[in-house]
Amino acid sequence: MKKTIPVILAGGIGERFWPMSRSSSPKQLHAIGSDRSMLEETLARVRACCEDGVKPMLITGAGIAGQVVKALGNTADSVEIIAEPQGKNTAPAIAIAAAVINERYGGGAVMAVVSADHAIRPVSGFTLAVERAVGVARARGGLVVFGIKPSRPETGYGYIELGEQLQIKNDGAVSGNRGGVIDNIDGNTNDSVNSNVNNNGSACAAFKVKRFVEKPDAENAVKFMESGNFLWNSGMFVWTAAAILDEFHKYMPDLYNQAMDAAKKKFSPEAIDEFYSVCCKESIDFGIMEKAENVSAVCGDFFWDDLGSWESLSRVYESNELGTTVTGQLVYERDCAGSLIVNKSPRTVAAVGLKNVAVIAVDDALMVIDRSRLPDLKKYLAEIKGSGRFPAELF
């Protein structure tokens, strides 16, 4: 039976959210942009895609797997966890997940690969996009990526250049159409996209992917946004287990063989350890997506943001008339411009007259940093660690 299995990538600590996020308390276990943790939000979102008897698959680091299980509480048994003994980026994680799903459900089972650190709303828009992507993956084969219409000339994301539009018929068959340029998803679309607006008014148009473009400079980011023919690469994917394994076999044969060896050993803990000890460290983007020939993009009609750093909070929370974002209890803010004030501690935080400053307060640490330097936070954190002057539990 063909099933859809959500695969959640939840590895890493999230150092760009220090001092809140650390090895003992990674960012996916914190509430950012919601009252629930990012992991809880992600699980709630993907459960709508699960059919009877299907558990979401959660891939996380062995060092934080215990915290993840504890955080999930009574719901931990409803999730299948693969604990990575060492981080090897996304390609190995997806390869081992595909091998497990292929063995358990067959090659026709569909994988919906998502990340645990994305902000997405509404859930209904995400669910409809997944349904469309599953239809494309089953009807056309190949690989499907979720693209998001740019809302700003972002230089921190990869982009997707669109080719011809795909027409999805009622019977699930797919055919090509003239090339389409996206004027405005989120309710205002041109004729090309309007032809794929469903009865609920959500734009989930599907296109062939012409090419992937890595993070552009500011000038090209503006050009991509103004052209209307580029989407952000969300890093969320849909494909059958057979389709992605074929791509691994073609473009990353060593990784494919290593995953198949783990399958022969029934994915025992020892087999998983061996797989991660020998596999390469590579992203799915570089290893597969940029090389694959049959790739489609479904345009997600929902708000999306990659919660990768403190800077993203200014996009998921409202800012005041001076461009300052405030979140947390016991915060007094006055006359701050372009600043970010976050209080996740029981203390009172007072910020007055700050300009372009981020103030992050947690129980045992306070960080005050010029917002223009937030992209270099990992460098400063390495210096703090390396000094040997601060408690190890801070990291």
C-alpha positions, 0 to 999 in steps of 0.5 A: 500500500502506498503511504506518506511518511513524514521525515523530520530533520531535527539534528543540530544544536542551533548555535545561532540562537545562543544563549538560549540554545545549547547542547543540553537544550537545543533550539528545536525544543524551545518555543520560538514564534509559538506557544509550543516548541518548534518540534511540537509545532512540526509534529502537529503539522505533519500528523495531518499527512499521516495515514493509519498506522504511520508514525512520523520519522524523526532524525536527530543527534544521539547527544540530544535524543534523550532530551527529545524523548523527554520533551515529547513525553507521552507522545514519544511512542508515536514517533520513530526516532533515528539517533545519529551518532554523529552529524553528517548533514542532510544527505546521509540522514535522508538516505538512511530514512529512505532505506528504512521506508523502502524496506518497511513500506516499499518503494512506492511509499512517499517521503515528506521531508521537513525541518523541525525549525521552520515557522509555517502558517496556516497548517491548512495551506501546508497540508494542501501543498503536501497533497499537491506535491504527493500527487506530483511525486506519484504521477510524474516521478522524480523529486519535488521541492517546496518553493516559497514566493520571496517577500524580500530580496533575501541573501541567506536562502537558496533560490529555485528558477522555474521552468514550464508549469505542470498541469495536474489533472483530476486523475492525478496525471501530469502534463506540461504547460507554457512557462509561467511567471509568478506575479504574486502567490498568497492570493494574487496570482497571474493567469499561469498560477491561477489555473492551479488555484484550488477550490479553497483559493490556495495557490499550489501551482507546480512547475518543472525546476530549471535550476537551483541557485545558491545564496545570491549577493544583494544585487541578484537577490533583487533581480530574482525577486523582481523577475517573478520566476524565482522561489526560495528553496525551503529545504522541504521535499517530497518523493517516493522512496524508490525515486530518491534511492535511484538518485542516490544510486546514480549520484552518490553510489557509495552512500547508497551502498552503505544505506543498503548494507544497513538494510541488510543488517536490519538497521540495528543500532550497530548497523546505524553506527557503522553507516554513520562512521563510513558515510560522507558528510554532504547536504542533499542540495549539493549531493542530489538536488542540483544534479537530478534531472527530473525535479518539480517545484510546488509553490507553497501558499503559506507563510514560511520562515527558516528560524535559523537565528535571532534575526528571524524573530523580527519576521515572525513577531510583530514590530512596533512603529520604530521597527523594534520587536519585543517578546517575553514577559517583564520587558520595559521598552522605550524609544528603541529603534530597529532593535530586538528585545527577547526575555526568556528569563524570570528577571525584568529587562528594561531597554531604553533608547537602543538603536539596532541592538539585540538584547537576549536574556535567559536564566543564566546569561545575557547577550547584548549585541549590535544586530549587524553582528548577529551573522557572526555570532558563531564566531563570538561564541567560539571565542567565548568557549575557547577562553575557558572562563565560562561554565561548560553548561552555557554551551 
